[in-house]
Amino acid sequence: MLHLFSRCSAVLGLLACVAPAAQADDAAASALADAVMKAHGNDAWKQVKTIKFTFVVGEAGKTEPLLEAKHVWEIAAGRDTVTWKGKTVTVNLYDPASSAEGDAKAAYARWTNDAYWLLAPFKLKDEGTKLASGPKQTVEGKEYEVLELAFQSVGLTPGDRYTLFIDPATKLLARWEYRPNAEKTITSGWSEYKDIGGMKLSTFHPFMDKTLRFTDISVER
């Protein structure tokens, strides 16, 4: 199920780091996206050569994780080495067709999903994304700026839609609503931000009856 929350393009998305071709329905959406990317440390992200992290899925009431996936993503080389469920697989991110079957396909899906959960704020202006600003909304007594995110023929699930709730003071992503279809909405928080290599990265996402957590994050320039 988690792989359904992916969003990336191997050439124009996370690998390229910068893809300033997003379509904004209004100037406010574009300006807000710029502010969000800057607040999360987009300039520092552009300098990263390798990023390592572990994506951990937990479940309420259980001490042992349901899943741990360790990533060593060599950005310039276009390689991610994924270790999970007792196997280690290196995938060629420049050539998704080479990861079309078996363990390679599963590893590519892990990279697509896990990296997006970690780095989504840097993806707002990738080619194939479509932005629109929404009216401010108050959730649990706090007012947020709102950014609507949709996609055009990119990623593994191009029909996904997101509503992003932005803290107006910090411009950090605080929560989002994910809609795989018109009848279903799933909310996840973005919290426990950490300063890593000049970036602000959310390391904890409560998600339905699960928790998504990032550990062992490090970067090399």
Residue pairs with C-beta under 8 A, 6 or more apart in sequence:
2 57
2 113
3 109
3 110
3 112
3 113
3 156
4 156
4 157
4 160
4 180
5 113
5 116
5 117
5 157
5 160
5 178
6 109
6 112
6 113
6 116
6 155
6 156
6 157
7 13
7 112
7 116
7 120
7 123
7 151
7 154
7 155
7 156
7 157
7 160
8 14
8 112
8 115
8 116
8 123
8 126
8 154
8 155
9 15
9 19
9 126
9 127
9 128
9 154
9 155
10 78
10 93
10 94
10 95
10 96
11 94
12 19
12 21
12 126
12 127
12 128
12 154
13 19
13 123
13 126
13 127
13 128
13 154
13 155
14 75
14 93
14 115
14 116
14 119
14 123
15 75
15 78
15 93
15 94
16 126
17 45
17 46
17 48
17 75
17 122
18 46
18 125
19 125
19 126
19 127
20 125
21 125
21 126
21 127
21 128
22 30
22 33
22 124
22 125
22 126
22 127
22 128
22 129
22 130
22 131
23 129
23 130
23 131
23 152
24 30
24 33
24 130
24 131
24 132
25 130
25 131
25 132
25 133
26 132
26 133
28 133
29 131
29 132
29 133
29 147
29 148
30 125
30 131
32 133
32 145
32 147
32 166
32 171
33 124
33 125
33 131
33 147
34 125
35 171
36 121
36 124
36 147
36 164
36 166
36 171
36 172
36 173
37 121
37 122
37 124
37 125
38 171
39 121
39 170
39 171
39 172
39 200
40 121
40 122
40 172
40 173
40 199
40 200
40 201
41 197
41 198
41 199
41 200
42 121
42 122
43 198
44 197
44 198
44 199
45 119
45 122
45 199
47 198
47 221
48 75
48 197
48 219
48 220
48 221
49 74
49 75
49 76
49 220
49 221
50 72
50 73
50 74
50 75
50 219
50 220
51 71
51 73
51 75
51 217
51 218
51 219
51 220
52 70
52 71
52 72
52 73
52 216
52 217
52 218
52 219
53 70
53 71
53 114
53 118
53 214
53 215
53 216
53 217
53 218
54 68
54 69
54 70
54 71
54 214
54 215
54 216
54 217
55 67
55 68
55 69
55 71
55 110
55 114
55 117
55 118
55 212
55 213
55 214
56 65
56 67
56 68
56 212
56 213
56 214
56 215
57 65
57 66
57 67
57 68
57 210
57 211
57 212
57 213
58 65
58 66
58 210
58 211
58 212
58 213
59 66
59 209
59 210
59 211
60 209
60 210
60 211
66 210
67 84
67 85
68 84
69 82
69 83
69 84
69 110
69 114
70 82
70 83
70 84
70 216
71 80
71 81
71 82
71 110
71 111
71 114
71 115
72 80
72 81
73 79
73 80
73 81
73 111
73 115
74 80
74 81
78 92
78 93
78 94
79 90
79 91
79 92
79 93
80 90
80 91
80 93
80 107
80 111
80 115
81 88
81 89
81 90
82 88
82 89
82 90
82 91
82 107
82 110
82 111
84 107
84 110
87 103
89 103
89 104
89 106
89 107
90 107
91 98
91 99
91 104
91 107
91 108
91 111
92 98
92 99
93 108
93 111
96 108
98 104
99 105
99 107
99 108
109 156
112 155
112 156
116 123
117 205
117 212
117 214
118 201
118 202
118 214
118 217
119 201
120 173
121 172
121 173
123 129
124 131
124 147
124 149
125 131
126 154
127 154
128 151
128 152
128 153
128 154
128 155
128 158
129 149
129 150
129 151
129 152
129 154
130 149
130 150
130 151
130 152
131 147
131 148
131 149
132 147
132 148
132 150
133 145
133 146
133 147
133 148
134 146
134 147
134 148
134 163
135 146
136 143
136 144
136 145
136 146
136 168
137 143
137 144
137 146
137 165
138 144
139 165
139 175
142 174
143 168
144 165
144 166
144 167
144 168
144 174
144 175
145 165
145 166
145 167
145 168
146 163
146 164
146 165
146 166
147 163
147 164
147 166
148 161
148 162
148 163
148 164
149 161
149 162
149 163
149 164
150 160
150 161
150 162
151 158
151 159
151 160
152 158
157 180
159 180
159 181
160 178
160 179
160 180
161 178
161 179
162 176
162 177
162 178
162 179
163 176
163 177
163 179
164 173
164 176
165 173
165 174
165 175
165 176
165 177
166 172
166 173
166 174
167 173
167 174
172 190
172 193
172 200
172 202
173 190
173 202
174 189
174 190
174 191
175 187
175 188
175 189
175 190
176 187
176 188
176 190
177 185
177 186
177 187
178 185
178 186
178 187
178 188
179 185
179 186
180 186
186 207
186 208
188 205
188 206
188 207
188 212
189 204
189 205
189 206
190 202
190 205
191 202
191 204
191 205
191 206
192 202
192 203
192 204
193 200
193 201
193 202
193 203
194 200
194 201
194 203
194 217
196 217
196 218
196 219
197 218
197 219
197 221
199 219
201 214
201 217
202 214
203 213
203 214
203 215
203 217
204 211
204 212
204 213
204 214
205 211
205 212
205 213
